[in-house]
Amino acid sequence: PAVPSADVARMLETAADEQVHVVRRTRVSNGQPVAAELLYVPTSSVAELTGMDEPSGAARARVVLRELSRLGLEGQDRAVELGSARADDAKALDRLPGAPVLVVTTRFFAEGRTAAVSVATYRADTCRLTFGDSGGVEIHHDTERHAS
């Protein structure tokens, strides 16, 4: 567990100094990293893990994801913004720091509260956003695109 940023803590509706589970994932398309994601899960969302001897690393991430999936997520909201790759995201995405990225923040809801928050940083040169009539956003991964 780790303490999230103040913005993420606010979205999770947790105390500013409260530790949450953090799952790091890299999305790959055609063998190329296209997104680096941090999934923040309050300990209250996966209460079965509290006080237990938790596994570490990838095993812990799988347990957190399994417990989160058992909640029966009821919905989500999503925000998309243009940004610059921070050093850690740039490394994960095989890009230089400061490269253009799309930051997609998704809040997942269950039992009338925020169950998790995902902050995914996508390479701007490989993804395409499609906005549906209902206001939903779909993210598609293509081979590297160049402006013409």
C-alpha positions as YAML, in Angstrom:
chain: A
units: angstrom
residues:
- id: 1
  name: PRO
  ca: [0.00, 0.00, 0.00]
- id: 2
  name: ALA
  ca: [0.96, 3.63, -0.61]
- id: 3
  name: VAL
  ca: [-0.42, 7.12, -0.03]
- id: 4
  name: PRO
  ca: [-1.88, 8.52, -3.29]
- id: 5
  name: SER
  ca: [-1.62, 12.11, -4.49]
- id: 6
  name: ALA
  ca: [-4.07, 14.60, -2.98]
- id: 7
  name: ASP
  ca: [-6.13, 14.62, -6.22]
- id: 8
  name: VAL
  ca: [-6.46, 10.82, -6.26]
- id: 9
  name: ALA
  ca: [-7.27, 10.72, -2.52]
- id: 10
  name: ARG
  ca: [-10.04, 13.26, -3.11]
- id: 11
  name: MET
  ca: [-11.50, 11.17, -5.96]
- id: 12
  name: LEU
  ca: [-11.29, 8.04, -3.78]
- id: 13
  name: GLU
  ca: [-12.94, 9.93, -0.91]
- id: 14
  name: THR
  ca: [-10.15, 8.82, 1.45]
- id: 15
  name: ALA
  ca: [-8.15, 10.80, 3.99]
- id: 16
  name: ALA
  ca: [-5.13, 12.60, 2.52]
- id: 17
  name: ASP
  ca: [-2.71, 10.35, 4.45]
- id: 18
  name: GLU
  ca: [-4.63, 7.08, 4.08]
- id: 19
  name: GLN
  ca: [-2.78, 4.25, 2.38]
- id: 20
  name: VAL
  ca: [-4.42, 2.50, -0.59]
- id: 21
  name: HIS
  ca: [-3.51, -0.48, -2.75]
- id: 22
  name: VAL
  ca: [-1.71, 0.49, -5.96]
- id: 23
  name: VAL
  ca: [-1.61, -1.83, -8.97]
- id: 24
  name: ARG
  ca: [0.79, -0.90, -11.79]
- id: 25
  name: ARG
  ca: [0.02, -2.23, -15.25]
- id: 26
  name: THR
  ca: [1.47, -1.70, -18.72]
- id: 27
  name: ARG
  ca: [-0.82, -2.09, -21.72]
- id: 28
  name: VAL
  ca: [0.88, -3.50, -24.80]
- id: 29
  name: SER
  ca: [-0.30, -3.55, -28.43]
- id: 30
  name: ASN
  ca: [1.65, -5.30, -31.19]
- id: 31
  name: GLY
  ca: [4.54, -5.83, -28.76]
- id: 32
  name: GLN
  ca: [4.80, -2.11, -28.03]
- id: 33
  name: PRO
  ca: [3.91, -0.40, -24.72]
- id: 34
  name: VAL
  ca: [0.97, 1.96, -25.32]
- id: 35
  name: ALA
  ca: [-0.15, 2.83, -21.78]
- id: 36
  name: ALA
  ca: [1.15, 2.89, -18.23]
- id: 37
  name: GLU
  ca: [-1.64, 2.58, -15.67]
- id: 38
  name: LEU
  ca: [-1.83, 3.06, -11.93]
- id: 39
  name: LEU
  ca: [-4.98, 1.63, -10.35]
- id: 40
  name: TYR
  ca: [-5.68, 2.97, -6.85]
- id: 41
  name: VAL
  ca: [-7.96, 0.84, -4.66]
- id: 42
  name: PRO
  ca: [-8.96, 1.93, -1.14]
- id: 43
  name: THR
  ca: [-8.39, -0.74, 1.48]
- id: 44
  name: SER
  ca: [-12.12, -0.49, 2.29]
- id: 45
  name: SER
  ca: [-12.94, -1.70, -1.25]
- id: 46
  name: VAL
  ca: [-11.02, -4.92, -0.68]
- id: 47
  name: ALA
  ca: [-11.54, -5.29, 3.05]
- id: 48
  name: GLU
  ca: [-10.78, -9.03, 2.91]
- id: 49
  name: LEU
  ca: [-7.10, -8.12, 2.48]
- id: 50
  name: THR
  ca: [-6.93, -5.85, 5.54]
- id: 51
  name: GLY
  ca: [-4.95, -7.41, 8.36]
- id: 52
  name: MET
  ca: [-4.03, -10.49, 6.33]
- id: 53
  name: ASP
  ca: [-0.54, -11.52, 5.34]
- id: 54
  name: GLU
  ca: [-0.66, -10.06, 1.86]
- id: 55
  name: PRO
  ca: [1.42, -11.41, -0.96]
- id: 56
  name: SER
  ca: [3.72, -8.93, -2.65]
- id: 57
  name: GLY
  ca: [4.38, -7.81, -6.21]
- id: 58
  name: ALA
  ca: [2.41, -9.36, -9.05]
- id: 59
  name: ALA
  ca: [0.72, -11.86, -6.71]
- id: 60
  name: ARG
  ca: [-0.65, -9.01, -4.55]
- id: 61
  name: ALA
  ca: [-1.83, -7.16, -7.65]
- id: 62
  name: ARG
  ca: [-3.76, -10.24, -8.79]
- id: 63
  name: VAL
  ca: [-5.40, -10.59, -5.36]
- id: 64
  name: VAL
  ca: [-6.41, -6.90, -5.31]
- id: 65
  name: LEU
  ca: [-7.85, -7.14, -8.84]
- id: 66
  name: ARG
  ca: [-9.72, -10.36, -7.99]
- id: 67
  name: GLU
  ca: [-11.27, -8.82, -4.87]
- id: 68
  name: LEU
  ca: [-12.17, -5.64, -6.77]
- id: 69
  name: SER
  ca: [-13.92, -7.68, -9.48]
- id: 70
  name: ARG
  ca: [-16.07, -9.36, -6.82]
- id: 71
  name: LEU
  ca: [-17.61, -5.99, -5.89]
- id: 72
  name: GLY
  ca: [-19.79, -5.87, -8.99]
- id: 73
  name: LEU
  ca: [-18.86, -2.45, -10.34]
- id: 74
  name: GLU
  ca: [-21.94, -0.33, -11.06]
- id: 75
  name: GLY
  ca: [-20.51, 2.31, -13.36]
- id: 76
  name: GLN
  ca: [-17.69, 4.68, -14.12]
- id: 77
  name: ASP
  ca: [-16.86, 8.19, -15.18]
- id: 78
  name: ARG
  ca: [-13.86, 9.18, -17.24]
- id: 79
  name: ALA
  ca: [-11.81, 12.31, -17.91]
- id: 80
  name: VAL
  ca: [-9.28, 12.68, -20.73]
- id: 81
  name: GLU
  ca: [-6.59, 15.35, -20.88]
- id: 82
  name: LEU
  ca: [-3.49, 16.08, -22.90]
- id: 83
  name: GLY
  ca: [-0.26, 16.06, -20.93]
- id: 84
  name: SER
  ca: [3.50, 15.55, -20.98]
- id: 85
  name: ALA
  ca: [5.08, 12.25, -19.98]
- id: 86
  name: ARG
  ca: [6.66, 12.24, -16.54]
- id: 87
  name: ALA
  ca: [10.00, 10.43, -16.27]
- id: 88
  name: ASP
  ca: [8.54, 7.16, -14.92]
- id: 89
  name: ASP
  ca: [5.74, 7.04, -17.51]
- id: 90
  name: ALA
  ca: [8.16, 7.96, -20.32]
- id: 91
  name: LYS
  ca: [10.43, 5.07, -19.36]
- id: 92
  name: ALA
  ca: [7.50, 2.60, -19.25]
- id: 93
  name: LEU
  ca: [6.24, 3.85, -22.63]
- id: 94
  name: ASP
  ca: [9.66, 3.91, -24.32]
- id: 95
  name: ARG
  ca: [9.42, 7.68, -24.85]
- id: 96
  name: LEU
  ca: [11.42, 10.72, -23.75]
- id: 97
  name: PRO
  ca: [10.25, 12.67, -20.70]
- id: 98
  name: GLY
  ca: [7.97, 15.48, -21.84]
- id: 99
  name: ALA
  ca: [6.63, 13.54, -24.84]
- id: 100
  name: PRO
  ca: [2.94, 14.20, -25.52]
- id: 101
  name: VAL
  ca: [0.57, 11.77, -23.80]
- id: 102
  name: LEU
  ca: [-3.12, 11.39, -23.10]
- id: 103
  name: VAL
  ca: [-3.96, 10.97, -19.43]
- id: 104
  name: VAL
  ca: [-7.21, 9.06, -18.89]
- id: 105
  name: THR
  ca: [-8.57, 9.12, -15.35]
- id: 106
  name: THR
  ca: [-11.41, 6.67, -14.64]
- id: 107
  name: ARG
  ca: [-13.43, 6.37, -11.43]
- id: 108
  name: PHE
  ca: [-15.17, 3.04, -10.84]
- id: 109
  name: PHE
  ca: [-18.24, 2.89, -8.59]
- id: 110
  name: ALA
  ca: [-19.68, 0.09, -6.44]
- id: 111
  name: GLU
  ca: [-22.17, 0.11, -3.59]
- id: 112
  name: GLY
  ca: [-22.79, 3.84, -4.05]
- id: 113
  name: ARG
  ca: [-19.17, 4.92, -3.56]
- id: 114
  name: THR
  ca: [-15.87, 5.13, -5.43]
- id: 115
  name: ALA
  ca: [-14.34, 1.64, -5.48]
- id: 116
  name: ALA
  ca: [-11.17, 2.50, -7.44]
- id: 117
  name: VAL
  ca: [-9.47, 5.17, -9.55]
- id: 118
  name: SER
  ca: [-7.34, 4.42, -12.60]
- id: 119
  name: VAL
  ca: [-4.84, 6.92, -14.00]
- id: 120
  name: ALA
  ca: [-3.64, 5.64, -17.37]
- id: 121
  name: THR
  ca: [-1.03, 7.48, -19.42]
- id: 122
  name: TYR
  ca: [-1.30, 6.68, -23.14]
- id: 123
  name: ARG
  ca: [1.24, 7.38, -25.85]
- id: 124
  name: ALA
  ca: [-0.38, 10.11, -27.93]
- id: 125
  name: ASP
  ca: [1.18, 8.73, -31.12]
- id: 126
  name: THR
  ca: [-0.52, 5.34, -30.90]
- id: 127
  name: CYS
  ca: [-4.03, 5.87, -29.59]
- id: 128
  name: ARG
  ca: [-7.26, 7.15, -31.03]
- id: 129
  name: LEU
  ca: [-10.29, 8.21, -29.00]
- id: 130
  name: THR
  ca: [-13.84, 7.62, -30.19]
- id: 131
  name: PHE
  ca: [-16.66, 9.50, -28.47]
- id: 132
  name: GLY
  ca: [-20.05, 7.75, -28.55]
- id: 133
  name: ASP
  ca: [-23.52, 9.27, -28.65]
- id: 134
  name: SER
  ca: [-24.02, 8.37, -24.98]
- id: 135
  name: GLY
  ca: [-20.92, 10.34, -23.99]
- id: 136
  name: GLY
  ca: [-18.73, 7.26, -23.60]
- id: 137
  name: VAL
  ca: [-15.10, 7.24, -24.73]
- id: 138
  name: GLU
  ca: [-13.44, 4.28, -26.42]
- id: 139
  name: ILE
  ca: [-9.66, 4.07, -26.67]
- id: 140
  name: HIS
  ca: [-8.17, 2.30, -29.70]
- id: 141
  name: HIS
  ca: [-4.50, 1.42, -30.17]
- id: 142
  name: ASP
  ca: [-3.00, 1.71, -33.62]
- id: 143
  name: THR
  ca: [0.47, 1.48, -35.00]
- id: 144
  name: GLU
  ca: [2.48, 4.65, -34.56]
- id: 145
  name: ARG
  ca: [0.83, 7.64, -36.23]
- id: 146
  name: HIS
  ca: [2.58, 10.68, -37.66]
- id: 147
  name: ALA
  ca: [1.03, 14.07, -38.35]
- id: 148
  name: SER
  ca: [0.85, 15.02, -41.99]
...
